[in-house]
């Protein structure tokens, strides 16, 4: 699946369940999902809202 296709699906799902996330965060998440990567982030507030995303909280 291409990144933009995944982005569209993730964005639609986020809107459906009422969890608003910035488009750039969704693009990062979609890229990670397509390549099966884990997102390392300081922004756990937004990335934790995205279903099926592997992410790590790098707040120290």
N, C-alpha and C positions, 0 to 999 in steps of 0.2 A: 504494500500500500504506500502511496506517495505521501509525503509530509502534509501537503495542503489538503488532501482528502481526509487524513487523520485529524487535522486541525478542524475541518468543517464538522466532522462527527463529534469531536470532543466539545467544541463550542456549542453545538446544538444540544448535546446532553447537559452541559453545564447550565444552559438557559432553561431547559426543561425542568431540572431539579432545583432551580433558583439559586445556584451558586455562581455568582458573577466573579470572573477572573479576567485580568487584563489580557488583551490579545497577544502581546509579546510573551507573557508567561505561558499562554496556551501554545504559542508557536514553539517555545523551548520544550515544553512538555510533549508536544506532538513529535518533535524531532527525536527526543529521547525514546519515545514509545516505538517509533518506526525502526530505530536502530538497536532497540533493547538495551538502552543505556540507563544509568542511574543519575538523576540530577542531584548535584551537590549544591545546596542553597542556604542562604541566610534568611530567605523569605518563606519560612515554614507556614506562615499564615495562609498564603495563597496556594502554594503547591500542595498542601495537605487537602485542599478541596477537590483535587482532580483525581477521579477514580482511575484505578489501574496504572497509576504512575509510580515508578520506583524512585524514591527520593531520600536523601539524607540531610538531616539538619546539621549544618556546620556552624551553628552559633556556639561559641566557646565561652 
